[in-house]
Every structure is written in C-alpha cells, then in structure tokens.
C-alpha cells in the first residue's frame, strides 16, 4: 500500500483519529489483507496448524503461480473495461504444445520462447478482432474458449495425457533456487534468507523515498508513528515468510518467476506512458481518444500481453503437473477474474493494481488449498469461492459509491 493513499495527517484527534481516517480512506485496499489474514487464521486452527506448515505454504506458492500470472494479465484487460474468457484453455492448449515439443526432443530453452511467442500470436489474433474488426471482447474470447478447448482435446486425443520428463522444465514449478556454497553448513537455506533481508531493505528504502517525494510536493503523509508501524509490520511479514521458506527447501522458482512478472507489470502501469494510457482508457475511453491516446493500439497491446501471460501460465501449470491433460485450463479464467476483482480492480474499469491482484490470487488459492486439506467436496468449494467473489464485487461497488457522495 502506498503512503500517497493516505489523505490526512494527525489532527486534533491524535493517533486514534489518524488510524480511523486511514482505515476509512483505504478500506477497499485493506479489506483483501484482512480477508487473507482471516483465511489463514481459520484454516490454521481447523487443520491443527498443518495449513501454515513450511511444506504446505511453499506448496501454496507453487499452486498460486499460474493463477497469479493470469490474474496480472487479466488486471490490465479489466482496467480497460474488456474481458478475456479464453485464457484458461489458451493456457491449457499451449501447455500441451510445450509437452508435445518436449516429447519430440526439442530443447527446453527453445520450447519456452516458442510457446511464449505462440501466446503472443493468440493475443494478437484476438486483439485484432476486438480493435480492428470491432467484435466485442466477450464474443471474441468466448469463441476463443471454444476454439482452444477443441484444440486441446484434439492434441491430447491420442494419449489422453502427455507426460513431461524434462527435468529442467519440471523445475520451473517444482524446483527451488540453489543455495550458496557455504549455506550447506547451516540448517536453513541461506540464500533465501539473505534475499528476504534484501527485500526488506529495498522495501524500507522505497518507502522512505516515496515519503520524501510526497513531502517535496506538499502532499499529505502519515505520522511518523504510523509510518514506522507500517514498516515494521510489512518487514516482519516478509521476514516471516522468508524464514518459513528458508527452513524448508528455499525459495521456489515459481515465486521468482511471478515476482519478475509482477515487477515488470507494476513498472509498466506506474512508471510508463503506456500505463497512464491504460488507466486513462479505463476511466473514460472517449475522453482518452479525444486527448490523443491511440485507444485501439493500447487495447491491442493489452490483449497481446494477455496472450503472453496465458502461455506462461500454461508452462507453469504443465510443469507443476509434469503432464498435459484434456482438462487443463478448466476454470482458470474464473480464478484469474476473481483474483483481479478481489484484488481491487473496479467493475467500472480504470482502477486496479497488479500488486493487489497477487493478494487476490493468494485469497482464492488459500481458500482452495485450505478446503482441500479439510477434505471439503469440490462442489462446495465452488460455492464458497462464488460467495467470496460476489461479496468482493459488492463491497467494491458500495465503497466506491460512498466515496462519490
């Protein structure tokens, strides 16, 4: 969360008044964190702490990987007021393509870029339909869902399941970063712990820089007590998660891949002209067009980006299962859309952050993981996720309506 979101300093009401003002002005962003904490507490108690065991938390990170990258791409789609229903089976089909190429002896470092390029090609195809031929995104991507579901069934018809045995490929979603040579003498993964400490340092420096920028331009900031409390809390969370991973087998490659994607997309949205144009189009497409923004070109790029993320999700999912199946991709688009909305993307477009989308993905996958540990029937799992989804959207509508009053 950004200190720029805070709109008031400590006033006559003191620290308590500032905390209340902080919560009131950022309730939509804080809600997802509160929901995630509640989910962790409930499942920790219900599973007798099995849910927060190092092995399960690392497994949760690996499970979240493919949904997270899909949700990051979907966030951009939803911000510009479009939707992509095809991402699930695009991911499933391209994951199967990767498995087939590996089975035929292709080198893994050739397979990965080829599949990613295929994903971009899919995004280009759908982007052209939406921007040039003016076919609505809902229709275009619904048709894409049928097309790629059929293609997935076709390429897997011979064997039903395509087994992947390439060890390098399997490491993408099942492997861990190597430790430092002298890390073998301790009972934890030294490199993971050092990376966690480095992340805390980067986070603290970034927050101080952001605070100084706000003061330089006379924007309101939080009080020193709130600021320090925020630094301590998030630093403690980062170190706790890092220690859990370091005490198991270290940082998964899935987390590294998702972190790289997150940093790139966060930079694009917050630091580039393209990002500003994406938000402007989501806020008001007609006004954006009149202001000189090439709406069609930006929309085209966003769909191409979604195709790329679908391909990456397919690679991660196929790597995790070590196989491609006819049902791969089923429901992925629903998890991606739900993650984006739970993460704070507005149903009216123009609002959303990929950093919050990751939290939304963790909410969805934590629910799935915890209910699986409890042996909850899959039918009831869908009911629970549906309820959480509609509550998140309803909460978004209500809070944003009140903010306009």
N, C-alpha and C positions, 0 to 999 in steps of 0.2 A: 504494500500500500504506500502511496506517496504522501509526503507531508503537504504537498500542494493541494490535496483534497480537503485539508483542514481549513475551515473558514474563520475561526475565531481564536484569539489568544485568551490567556487567563484574564478574566474580568473580575468584577466585584464579587462574584460568587465563588472565586477561588478555584482550586484544583477540581473539586467535585463538579462545579458548573462546566468547566472545560471538558471533562470526561463525558458528561451528558451531551454537550454540544457536539463533541467529536463523534459519539455514537449515533446521534440523530442525523448528522450530515453525511455519515458514511455507512448507514445501516445496510444498504444493499451490498456493499463490498464485504462488510464484516459478517453478514449472515452466513455466507458459504463457509467461512472459517469456523464459526460456531457450530454449523451443521457437521463439519468434518470432525471436530472435537467430540461432539455428542456421539457420533457413529463409533469413533474409536473407544470411547468410554463404555458404551453399551456392549459392543462385541468383545471387548477385553473382559468384562465381567461375565458375559454369557458363555464365553469359551474358556473360562478359567485361565486367562492370560495367554492362551495359545495364539490369539489374534495378533498380539504385539511381540511375539517371539521373533528373534532375528531372522530365522528362516522364512517365516510367513511374510514379514514385512518386505524382505528382498523379493519374495515371490510376487507380492502385490505390486512392487515397482515394475517387474517384468511383465505382469499381466496388463498394467496400465499403459505400457509403451505404445502399442499400436493404436489404442483409442486416443491417447494424448496427441500423437502427430496428426491423426484425422481431425481431431477437435480443433487443433491450431489452424489447419487449413479451412475448416468449416466456419471458424470465427470470422475470417475475412469475408467469406461468402455471405454470412448472415448480416454483417455490418453494412454491406452494400444492398441489403434488402432482397437477396436472392436465396436460393436453397439448392442443395445438391443431394438428391436421393440415391444416386448411383454409386456413391463412394464405397459402400460395403462390398458389392460384387465386383467393382473395379479392383479393389484391393485383393479380393479372393482370386479373381482371374489372373492378375499379374503375379500374385504369389505362386500360382500354379505354373505360369510361364517360367518363372525363376526355377522352380523344381524340375520342370521338363528340360530346360537348358543344362542344369547341373547334372541331371541323369544322363544326358547325351555327351557329357565330358567337357563342357565348356568350363573355362577358368572362372572361379568365383568373382575375381576382380574385373572380369569382362561382363559377367551376368548382371551384377548390381547396376552399373551405369546403363546397360541396355534396357533393363526393366524400368529404371527411373525415367529414361527417355520415352519409353512406351507410355508411362503415366502422363508425362507432359503432352504427348501426342493425343491422348484421350481428352485431357483438359482443353487442348487447342480445338479439337473437334467439337466439343460441347460449347466452348466459348464462342466459336464461330456461329453455331446455330443460334445462340442466345443474342449475340451482339450484332451480327450481320443479317441473319435471316429473320430475326425478331421472334423466334419461337420461345415462349415463356420458359424460364428455367425449370419450373415444376414439371412441365411436359417433357422438355429435353432430357432431364435427368431421370425422370420416371421411365422413359423409353430406354435410357442407358442402363437402368437397373435390370430391365427385362433382357436387353441385349447381352450384357456381360454375365448375367446369371446363366443364360443359354450357352454362351461361350465357355463358361466354367464347367458346366455339365458335359459339354462336348469334349473338351480336352482331357477330362478325367473319366470319360466313359469307358475307356479300355481297361483300366486297372481299378478305378474307384478311388484309390488312394495312391498318391505318388510319394514315395519315400525319399527323403533327402538325407544323404550320408556325408556330405562335405563338411568337415569339421570346422573350417573357418566360417562358413555360412551359419552353422549352428551356434557358433559363439556369439553371434550378434544379439540373440535374445536369451541365451543360456550361459554365456560366459562372463568373466569378471576381469577387470583391468589387472595387469600383473603388478606384483609388489616390488618395492625396491630391494636390491640385493641384501642389504643389511636388515631388512624387515623380517627376515626369517628367524631372527633371534628373539622376537617378542611374540606375545600371544594374541596379537591383533594385526590387521592389515595396515601397515604403517603409511603407505602412500594415500590410502583412502582418508585416514585421519588428518594427514597433512593437507590434503585437498580441502577437507572440511574447514580447517583452520584458515586456509587461504580464502575460502568463500566468505567466512565471517569478516575477515579483514577487508575484502572487496566491498561487502555489503555496508560495513561501517563507514568506509571512506566515501562510498557513493551517497550515503545518506547525509554525511556532513557537507559534501559538495552541493547536494540538492538544497540543503538548508541555507547555505551561503548564497546560492543563486536566488532563492526566494527573498532573502533579506536585501540583496543588492537591488532588486527591482521593487522593493517595498510591498511584497506580498505577505499576507499573514502566515505565521508559523505557530507551531505548538510551543508550549512552555518547555523549558529545559528538563523538567521532571518527566513530562510525558515523552519527550524526545528520547531521553536516556532509557526510560522504561521500555519503549518500543525497541530500541537497540538491544537491550538485554534479553527481552523475550524472544525475538527472532533469532538472535545469535544462539540462545540456548536451544531453540528448536533445531537449528542447523547442526549444532554440535551433537545433540542427542541422536538425530537421525544418522549422522556420520558415524558415531560410535557404535550404533547398532549394526550398521553395515560392516564396519571395520572389525567387529567382534565375530562376524560370521565368515564371509569369504571375500569381502571387499565391495567395491563399487561395481555394479553390473554395467556392461556395455550398453544395455538398453537405456539406463539413466544418462549416460554420456551422450548418446545419440539424441535423446529427447532434449537434453539441456542445450546442445548445439543448435537444434532446430528452433527451440524457444528463444535463444539469444538472437538468432538471425531475424526471426519474425518480429520480435519485440523491438529490435533496432529499426527495422523497416517501418513499422507502424508509428514509432515515436520520434524517429530522428531523420526521416527522409521525406521528400516531397510526395512520393508515391503514397506513403502512409497518410499524410494530410489529405491527399485527394480521396483516399478510400473513406476516411471519416466524413469528408465533405459530401461525397456521393450518398453515403448512408443517411446523412442528415437531411439533404434535400437535393435529389438528382437534377431537377430542373434548374435550381439556382446554381448548382455546380457547373452545369453545362453553360449557362449564361456567363459565368465567371471565367470561362476559358478552359476549364478542365475537360479533357477528352474522355468522357464517361465510357464510351464504347471500348477504348483501348485499355483503360484501367480495369473494367469488368472482364475483358478478355484475359488480362494478366492474372486476375484473381482466380478464374476458372482453370487456367494453366497451372497455377500454383496448387490448386486443389487436386488436380491430376497427379502432380508430383508427390504430394503428401499421401495420396491413396496408394501409389506404388510403394512408397517407403513403408506404409502400414502393412501392405501385403507381404513385403520382405520380412518384416519383424514377426508377423503372425506365422508365416510359414516356417521361419527359423525356430520359433518357440515350439511349434508342434512337431518339427522335424518331418513335416509332410504337408501335402496339399490335398484337400478333400473337396467333394462336390458341394458341401455346405459351408465352406469357408466364406466369410463375409456376411453371413446371415445376421442381420440386426446391427451391424457395425454403424450404419448411418444413424440409427436411432440413438446409440450411445454417444456418438460424436455431437449430434444436435443437442441432446440433453446436457452433455458436458458444457457446451458453449453457453446455453441459457442459464444453467445453474451457476456458471462462472461469471454471469453478469451481463451477457450480451442482451441488448434491448430488443424486444419483439418489434419495435418500430424502426430498428436499424440505427446506424450512426454512433452506437455506443458499444464498447467492448474492449477487453484487454486479454492478450494471449496468456499473460501470467496468471490471471484469474481463471482462465479456461483450464489450465493444468489442475488447479484446485477442484474445479468442477469434475474433471475426469477422475481425480482421486476419490471424490464423493461417490460417483457412480460405481467405480471398481471396488471401493471399500465395501459398499453395500453387497455387491456380488460375492466378493471374497468372504465376507463375514457370514452371509447366509449359506454359502457352500460349506463352510466349516460347521455350521449348525445343522446341516442336512436339510435345509428348507427346500421344499419342492420347487422346481423351476417355474411352474405356473404361478405360484405365489410370488416368486422373485420378480416376475414381470409386473405384477400388480403393485408391489411396493415401489419399484422404480418409476412406474407410471404416476403414482401418487406424489412422489418426491418431485418429479418433473413438473406436474401441473401446479404444485404448490410454489415451486420456484418461479414459474412464469407469472402466476397470480400475484406473488409478492412483488415481482418486478413492476407489474402494471400498477399496483396500488401505490407503491413507494414513489414511482415516477409521477403518478397523477397528483399525489400530495405535494410533490416538490414544485409543481407548476402553479399550485394555488397561492 
